[in-house]
Amino acid sequence: MTAYMLWFANQYNGFRVSTHHFLCCLQEFESLASLLAIDYQYIEEPSDKVCVHCDALLNSDTTLIPRQPFILFTSDAADTQLERLMSRTVLARSLYELWTNSGDLQQFYDDLRHSPNTQLSQYRSASFRIQVEGYNRKLSTQTKVEKIENIAFLPFDGKIDLKSPENSFHLFEYYGNNPNEIPDKPFQILFGRHIGDSNRKNVSNFSLKDRKFIANTSMEPMLALLMANIAKVSAADLVLDPFVGSGSLLVSAAYYGAYVMGTDIDYLLIHGLTKPSRAGVKTRDTDESVLSNLRQYNLQNQYIDVVIADSSQPFWRTSAPTLKLDAIITDPPYGKRESRERVGSQRQYKIPEELVEGHIPSKVEYSLCDIFRDLLDFSAFHLKVGGRLVFWIPFDKSNTNFDIRSECHPCLRVISMSEQQLSSYMSRILISVEKFKEYTQMSDSCVQRTHNKFINDSQKYN
Ligand SMILES: C[S@@+](CC[C@H](N)C(=O)[O-])C[C@H]1O[C@@H](n2cnc3c(N)ncnc32)[C@H](O)[C@@H]1O
């Protein structure tokens, strides 16, 4: 078994916060490892994977402490397999084969001197470079050079090549997470061989600035890719976004080879007829659509269709045999920048026969608890067993009742939840659930519990 260190990017640190029961950064890694059949074992079980604080998922009294910026694991996987994993992850930055992990400098020199890796012939004669980095402490160039000189005992005879070496080695000093209490000496000194970088470098190719068709709440490309990763989307999968909007989530799923489709209640938006969402632009182009977005990235062959439909209505075929979905990734409306509505009326009336054709139904408010319950039940029915639903819900920090771990649906289990701060009183939570058995209906008590969880929020977001 080889030891590895996966280093996370310093962005979306809320996804590394220790009060959460299920961490997104681990979840992205674990989802991709499972998708690519990579066996691994954590060297130190990430201690904050399970919350010790309270029954509620997010307790506003609890201090949020981001976890370490890396995880250590062992695996038998080949470098090429791990490179494939890295080519998809967006929360991680780089992966290293871990040679030493030491608590102080003297121990580090001893560990590195005795590391069996240093004796391997493939490293001894190959070109190389060594990079030094401090986490939570900036190291001057001179300090870095001194640290490299201090490990000149490494038996590498190859050429030093700073641009494109055959092997790149990295020395990390970890000074904890608290910028207000930076210790003189690092807590951990880690040394490893660079295996691969993550997919972050490609994220800017999907920038919303250059996207053909955007809406008011188009999802940032990084988060869209993250959702597809946690949903374990892979080539030839069938993926649905039932609140599709401008289709940002379909772009990421199609990028990973899935066939994609969506529904949305907003006819004008889906036909590119709403007011432009881009600042300073007066009119939309005539061909703005979800399909144009896919064309922009040469992904049009992955497009199935986008249908104008109300997600609260059971318009999908339910009689067996039905085609099961591999994943559902979606960002339902919060009622802030996109209205939450469904077809309905407060009054009972019958539309006269002659007006039925071309009738545009009236709409009523679609409450958060109804959206949540419908989405879970729809997913429990239409996903294949093992398929995942990954979605966002808005979260009011004053609602300490929120906790969907306890039986969100009899056929779905919660895989991960991570919070993204939107303001001091509001955030949104990225939730992933997996279907683990064939469909059975939600019990009345389960529906009631869902309702109770959201009742405060529904009043807030109205
Ligand atoms: C947060 S936006 C989705 C944004 C989308 N992810 C994107 O990248 O553009 C929510 C979408 O849900 C749609 N929506 C609202 N109520 C709906 C309903 N009952 N059925 C289907 N779509 C609905 C809205 O029209 C809006 O486009």
The ligand as an SDF file (V2000), in Angstrom:
LIG
                    3D

 27 29  0  0  0  0  0  0  0  0999 V2000
  -32.3690   28.5470   -8.9180 C   0  0  0  0  0  0  0  0  0  0  0  0
  -33.0630   28.4780  -10.4850 S   0  0  0  0  0  0  0  0  0  0  0  0
  -32.1220   27.2560  -11.3090 C   0  0  0  0  0  0  0  0  0  0  0  0
  -30.9260   27.8330  -11.9390 C   0  0  0  0  0  0  0  0  0  0  0  0
  -30.1810   26.8540  -12.7880 C   0  0  0  0  0  0  0  0  0  0  0  0
  -29.4800   25.8710  -11.9880 N   0  0  0  0  0  0  0  0  0  0  0  0
  -29.2200   27.6000  -13.7040 C   0  0  0  0  0  0  0  0  0  0  0  0
  -28.0260   27.2960  -13.6430 O   0  0  0  0  0  0  0  0  0  0  0  0
  -29.6400   28.4910  -14.4100 O   0  0  0  0  0  0  0  0  0  0  0  0
  -34.5870   27.6750  -10.2200 C   0  0  0  0  0  0  0  0  0  0  0  0
  -35.4160   27.4440  -11.4590 C   0  0  0  0  0  0  0  0  0  0  0  0
  -36.5840   26.7390  -11.0500 O   0  0  0  0  0  0  0  0  0  0  0  0
  -37.6410   27.1450  -11.9080 C   0  0  0  0  0  0  0  0  0  0  0  0
  -38.9040   26.7800  -11.2300 N   0  0  0  0  0  0  0  0  0  0  0  0
  -39.5800   27.4560  -10.2660 C   0  0  0  0  0  0  0  0  0  0  0  0
  -40.6910   26.7520   -9.9120 N   0  0  0  0  0  0  0  0  0  0  0  0
  -40.7180   25.6380  -10.6860 C   0  0  0  0  0  0  0  0  0  0  0  0
  -41.5980   24.5130  -10.7890 C   0  0  0  0  0  0  0  0  0  0  0  0
  -42.6920   24.4260  -10.0390 N   0  0  0  0  0  0  0  0  0  0  0  0
  -41.2930   23.5480  -11.6790 N   0  0  0  0  0  0  0  0  0  0  0  0
  -40.1800   23.6270  -12.4600 C   0  0  0  0  0  0  0  0  0  0  0  0
  -39.3230   24.6660  -12.4140 N   0  0  0  0  0  0  0  0  0  0  0  0
  -39.5700   25.6540  -11.5300 C   0  0  0  0  0  0  0  0  0  0  0  0
  -37.4050   28.6350  -12.0810 C   0  0  0  0  0  0  0  0  0  0  0  0
  -38.0550   29.0750  -13.2730 O   0  0  0  0  0  0  0  0  0  0  0  0
  -35.8810   28.7080  -12.1690 C   0  0  0  0  0  0  0  0  0  0  0  0
  -35.4530   28.6850  -13.4980 O   0  0  0  0  0  0  0  0  0  0  0  0
  1  2  1  0
  2  3  1  0
  2 10  1  0
  3  4  1  0
  4  5  1  0
  5  6  1  0
  5  7  1  0
  7  8  2  0
  7  9  1  0
 10 11  1  0
 11 12  1  0
 11 26  1  0
 12 13  1  0
 13 14  1  0
 13 24  1  0
 14 15  1  0
 14 23  1  0
 15 16  2  0
 16 17  1  0
 17 18  1  0
 17 23  2  0
 18 19  1  0
 18 20  2  0
 20 21  1  0
 21 22  2  0
 22 23  1  0
 24 25  1  0
 24 26  1  0
 26 27  1  0
M  CHG  2   2   1   9  -1
M  END
$$$$
